[in-house]
Amino acid sequence: MMQKILIGLIAMIGSFLALILLQPSDYQIARTTTIAAPPQDVFAQIDDFHRWQAWSPWAERDPKAKVSFDGPASGKGAVFAWSGNNEVGEGRMTLVESRPGALVKIRTDFVKPFVGSSYSDFTLKGEGEGTSLTWNMSGQNDFIGKAICLFVSMDKVLGGEMAKGLAGIKRIAEATAKKPAQN
């Protein structure tokens, strides 16, 4: 009887491990908002890491996190590094492509709590007097990431944080949008 229980337990563990291995490695999460401000005003909030503390949902989670900047003040080559509490961890973002008013691409390298990399693309599209802004995050999960995704929806968790970030960009860009001169 004990042998049957042991075989059953091994089969269950093996099935669970196989289920994890069969999960997709790639992930992609996207959120979009419309902002009543021209693309250049929205772009300014994203292209300069110094401005991220005002709208990033992760900055709120640890206002005492140590941050540093390297490279140019904005645009391609700009770097933002952070080290904070368990909620924000530690890592480094590098701006890898910048097209004014149209696109910002960022590589994020995480050190803590998990080692890994992800990519964020911020795509801006002028719509009348406003801007459609899409934040797309993508990357690959390792074995532990795949296991976590069996129990936690990355789309809901990260997507919710991305939506908060977009709302922050919207709030700031709309408040600072250049108003037409009045006669």
C-alpha positions in Angstrom: 0.0 0.0 0.0 2.8 2.4 0.9 4.5 1.7 -2.5 1.3 2.7 -4.3 1.0 5.9 -2.3 4.7 6.8 -3.1 4.2 6.0 -6.8 1.0 8.2 -6.8 2.9 11.0 -5.1 5.8 10.8 -7.5 3.3 10.8 -10.5 1.6 13.9 -9.1 4.9 15.8 -8.6 6.0 14.7 -12.1 2.7 15.9 -13.6 3.0 19.2 -11.8 6.6 19.8 -13.0 5.5 18.8 -16.5 2.7 21.4 -16.3 5.1 24.1 -15.3 7.5 23.2 -18.1 4.7 23.3 -20.7 3.8 26.9 -19.7 4.9 29.5 -22.3 8.2 31.2 -21.6 7.3 34.5 -23.3 4.9 37.0 -21.8 3.5 40.2 -23.1 1.3 42.7 -21.3 -0.1 45.9 -22.8 -2.2 48.8 -21.5 -3.4 51.9 -23.5 -4.8 55.2 -22.5 -5.8 58.4 -24.3 -4.3 61.7 -23.0 -5.6 65.2 -23.8 -2.1 66.5 -24.5 0.1 66.5 -27.6 2.6 63.6 -28.1 5.6 65.8 -27.3 4.2 66.6 -23.8 3.5 63.0 -23.1 6.8 61.9 -24.5 8.6 64.3 -22.1 7.3 62.3 -19.1 8.6 59.0 -20.4 11.9 59.9 -22.1 13.4 61.4 -18.9 13.9 58.9 -16.0 14.1 61.9 -13.6 10.4 62.5 -14.2 9.4 58.9 -13.5 9.3 59.3 -9.7 6.2 61.5 -10.2 4.1 58.9 -11.9 5.7 55.4 -11.5 3.5 53.1 -9.4 6.6 51.5 -8.0 8.0 54.8 -6.7 5.0 55.0 -4.4 5.7 51.5 -3.0 9.1 52.6 -1.6 9.6 56.4 -1.5 12.9 55.8 0.4 14.4 53.6 -2.4 17.9 54.6 -3.4 18.0 55.8 -7.0 20.7 56.9 -9.3 21.0 58.1 -12.9 23.8 57.6 -15.4 24.4 58.6 -19.0 22.5 61.4 -20.7 19.7 63.2 -18.9 17.2 61.8 -21.3 16.9 59.8 -24.5 19.0 56.8 -25.7 21.6 55.7 -23.2 19.9 57.2 -20.2 20.1 54.8 -17.2 18.0 54.6 -14.0 19.0 52.3 -11.2 17.2 51.6 -8.0 17.5 49.6 -4.8 14.6 49.4 -2.5 12.4 47.3 -0.2 11.0 43.8 -1.0 8.2 45.3 -3.1 10.4 47.1 -5.6 13.6 45.1 -5.3 16.7 46.2 -7.2 17.5 46.7 -10.8 18.4 49.0 -13.7 16.6 50.4 -16.6 18.4 51.5 -19.8 16.7 53.6 -22.5 17.6 51.8 -25.7 15.6 53.7 -28.3 14.0 57.1 -28.3 12.0 58.7 -31.1 10.6 62.1 -30.0 6.8 62.1 -29.8 6.6 58.5 -31.1 8.4 55.8 -29.2 10.5 55.0 -26.1 12.0 51.5 -25.6 13.5 50.4 -22.3 15.4 47.3 -21.2 14.9 46.5 -17.5 17.4 44.2 -15.7 16.2 43.0 -12.3 18.6 41.9 -9.7 16.3 41.3 -6.7 14.0 39.6 -5.8 14.5 37.7 -9.0 17.1 38.0 -11.7 15.7 38.6 -15.1 15.1 41.1 -17.9 12.1 42.6 -19.5 11.4 45.2 -22.2 9.0 48.1 -22.2 7.8 49.9 -25.3 5.9 53.2 -24.9 4.2 53.9 -28.2 2.7 57.4 -28.8 0.2 58.2 -31.5 -1.3 61.6 -32.1 -5.1 61.6 -32.2 -6.5 65.0 -32.9 -5.3 67.3 -30.1 -4.5 64.3 -27.9 -2.3 61.2 -27.7 -2.9 57.5 -27.6 -0.2 56.0 -25.3 0.4 52.2 -25.2 2.7 50.6 -22.7 3.8 47.2 -23.7 5.9 45.0 -21.4 7.4 41.7 -22.6 10.0 39.2 -21.5 10.6 35.6 -20.7 9.8 33.6 -17.6 12.2 31.1 -16.2 11.0 27.9 -14.4 10.1 29.8 -11.2 8.3 32.5 -13.2 6.3 29.9 -15.0 5.4 28.2 -11.7 4.3 31.6 -10.2 2.2 32.3 -13.3 0.2 29.1 -12.6 -1.2 30.8 -9.5 -0.9 34.6 -10.1 -2.1 36.4 -13.3 0.8 38.5 -14.4 -1.6 40.3 -16.7 -3.7 41.4 -13.8 -0.8 42.2 -11.4 1.6 44.0 -13.8 -1.2 45.2 -16.0 -2.8 46.9 -13.0 0.5 48.6 -12.1 0.9 49.7 -15.7 -2.6 51.2 -15.7 -1.7 53.2 -12.6 1.5 54.4 -14.3 -0.4 55.5 -17.4 -3.0 57.3 -15.2 -0.1 59.2 -13.6 1.4 60.1 -17.0 -2.0 61.3 -18.1 -2.6 63.4 -15.0 0.8 65.1 -15.3 0.8 65.6 -19.1 -2.7 67.0 -19.1 -1.9 69.4 -16.3 1.3 70.6 -18.0 0.1 70.5 -21.6 0.8 73.7 -23.5 -2.4 75.7 -23.7 -3.0 77.8 -26.8 -2.4 81.5 -26.4 -5.5 83.5 -25.8 -6.1 86.8 -27.5 
